[in-house]
Structure formats: C-alpha cells, structure tokens
Amino acid sequence: MFTGLIREIAKVKRYQNNILTIQSQHPAKLGDSIAINGVCLTVIKVNSDGFDLELADETRAIIDESKLSGEVHIEPAMQMHDRFEGHIVQGHVDCVGEVIQITPRQNATDFIIKVDPQYIAHIIPKGSITIDGISLTVNDVYEDRFRLTIIPHTLKETLMRNYHIGTKLNIETDLFARYIDHILHHRQQSKKPMSWDEVDAMTMSY
C-alpha cells in the first residue's frame, strides 16, 4: 500500500525487454514494492545507483509505456510503523487519462483531465484520486472528465510542472468507490436485497 506522497523524482536509465532500470537514491532491497509513476512494481535487482523492476503483461496492457522514460515519481511501499499520510493508494492503475486543459489561477492551477466515461463512476467530487502516483483531491466531475486544482507547492515538487495539453497520465481511481460499486453491482445481478445492517457495516468499514 502507498500514500500518494512522492518521495523522490528519479530517472529511467533503460526500459528494455519488460525490465525497467531506475537511477535513484532510494536504498531499495530485493523484493521491495515501489510505485513508479503510480504503478506498483517489484524490485528484482539492486544496482550501485538504483534498481531494476519487471513489468508484467497485465501492467503493460493498461498503462501508457511513454510514462516509463525520463524522470519519474517514485514512492516505496508503506511500512507497518510508518505514519499514515496522503490517501490510500494501491499502485494499481485503472486507466490512462489525458490533460485537455490547463488554467493558471491566482494561487493555483486548474487541470482538466479526460478519461474513458466508464471510469467516471469511481471518480468522486471531493474524493481522492491518484495521478502518476500523486495523491490529489478531485474538485468537479463531468461526463468524461474531471477538474483538479493544484497548489504551487505540488507543482514545484512533482512532475506536474511539466504537464501540457496532451500529456498522458496513469490514473488510479478512488479505492472505496471501486469496492462499493463492485459490491452493489453484484448484489443487483443476484437480485438479493441488502439489509440496513449490511449498509451500516459497509459505511462503518470506510
């Protein structure tokens, strides 16, 4: 599990034969889980200046592989003793979005991001979303897009400062929205009514 707080901006040295080689100051260990631009990957080799990770077919089928070049966000997985900050992030990318509008404001910048409409149900106004591994809060949601308002500190400390119209983004939607939607969908298919006790239990668990 991750928090969506970027720990380092690292560099991709090489991406070849499904192996991603990262140059980083992070002291990775064999078998560690590390999110690269929001994608949870496993360290398979430790190098003198970084580490190697392997991408499975399933992962490569979902993400935009152009995100595996140049500079990348990295976040090591949480440890049991870590302080919980940010949002709950799994490192499982749901879809690829695209920046379609950037509007500078007085003390922030608005980004409009377009996604396949099927994912909009899992993007909640004032809920959490993860963009290239960055934990953010959604402002508004529309039929096939949503709006983020990014403060100057976030722009300065992340690669969002380099985003432009057409930039592709790895998107992980709200964990709780996905779970609830999945449960309700299967309840509807089975036509089994949900009791108020079950509704209360689901609410309390989140």
N, C-alpha and C positions, 0 to 999 in steps of 0.2 A: 504494500500500500504506500501511496505517496501523498503529499500535501499540496502540490502545485506551486510550491515556492522554489524558484530556480536557485540552485546552489553555485552554479558556475556556467559560464559560456565557454565551451570547449571547441576544438577544431577537428573536423573529419580529415584524417590523413589519407584514407583509402576506403573505397567500398567496392568489393570485387568478390564474385562467387558467393554472394549472400553473407559475406563477412565484412563487418563494419569496424574499422580501426580508428580509435579516438585518441587524440592527444589531449591529455588532461592532467591537472594537478591532483585530482582526487585519488586517494590511495585505495584503489579497488582491489578486491580479493576474488579469487576464482569462485564462480558460482553466485556472485552478488547480482542482485536485480538493480538495474539502473535505467531510469527513464531518459530516453534521447528524443528531444522534441515531442515529449508526451507519450512515446512508445516504450513500454516496459520490455527490456531485453536482458539477457543473462550474459555475464562476463565469462568467456571461455578461455581467455588467455590474458595474462598480465605482462605488459611491456615496460621498458625502462621509463618511457614517457607517457604511458597511458594504458590502454587495454583494448582487447578485441571482443566483439559481440556478434552473435549469429542471428539472422532473421529467418523465421520460418515462412513457408509458403503462404500460410494464412495471413500473417502480418503483411507481407509484401502485396497481397491481393487487395488490402484495404487502404494502406497509406499511399501518399504520394512520395515516390522514391527521390524526387528532387529535394526533399527535406533532409536527405542524408548526404549533404555536401556543405562545404564552407563551415560557417560557425553554427553551433547547435546548443540548445539548452540542455543541461543535464541536472538530474536530481537522483541521488541514491535513495533506495527504499528506506522507509522509516524503520527504526529500531524500537524494541519494546519500551525502552526507557526514554525515548525522545519526547520532547514537548510537542503536543499536537497543535499545529498552526495551519492556516490556509483552509482548504476544503478536503473532503475525502476523494482521492483520485486513485484509480486502479491502474492506469497506464494502458488501458485497452481502448484504442482508437475506434470510434463508431463510424466516422465518415470523414471525408475531406471537404472543407469549405473554401470559399474564395472571398477575398476582400473586394467589395464592389464600390465602396465609398469611404472617404476619409475626410472628416470635417474638423479642423482646428477650432477650439473654443478658447475662452479667456484663460482658464486654468486647467484644461483637459483637452482630450482629442476623442471625437466620436468615430468609431469604426462600424460600418455596416457590413455584415458577413452573410453571404448567401450559402444555403445548404439545400440538399435534396429535401423536399417537403415532408417525406416520411419520418424525418428525424425531429421535426418541429415539436411534436408532442412531448418530447423529452427535454425540451429547452424551455425553462420556466422563467417568467419575469421575476426579477429579484432573486432568482436561484443561481446556483453555481454552474460554471462551465469551464472546461479546460481547453485552452488554445495553445498548441505546440508546447504542452506541458505547463503552461502558466494558468494558475487558478484565478478565475475572474468572476465578476458578478454581472449577470445579464440585466440590461435596463428594459428594453422593449423587445417584443417578439411579434413577427408578422407571418404571413403565409409561407414564405420560403426564405426568410432572412431574420436576423436579429441585430440589435444595437448594443455595443459596448461603449462605455465612457472610461477612458484610460487616463490616469493622472500622470503628471510629468515624471515622477519617481519611477513608475513602472516602465515608461518609455525609455528612460535613461539606462535602467538596469537590465533590460531584456532586448531581444532582437526585434521587438515590435517597432523600435525606432527605424528599422529598415523596411517595414512593410509598405507596399504600394498597391495601387489598383491592380488586381490580377494575382496577387500573392496567394499561393495555396497554403492551407492550414490543416494540421491534424486536430480533429475535434473529438473530445470525449464529453458526452452529454451528462446530465445530472444522474448520478447513481440511483438515488431514491426514486426519481421519476421513472427510470427504466424498470426497476423492480416492481413498483406498484402497477405500472401499465401491463407488465407481463402477467402478474397475478390476476388482475381484473380481466384481461383478455381470455385467459384460460378458464376463469370462472364463467364468463359469458358463453364460451364454447360448450362447456359441460352443462350449462343451464342450472347450476347448483347455486341457490341463493346464498348470499353472505350474511351471516348474523351480525348484530351490533357488537357482540363480544369480539368477533374477529376484526371488525373495523377498528374498535378501540385498541386491540392488541397491535394491529398494524401501525396505527398512529403513534402509540407509545414507543414502539421499537425504533422510530425515527426521531 
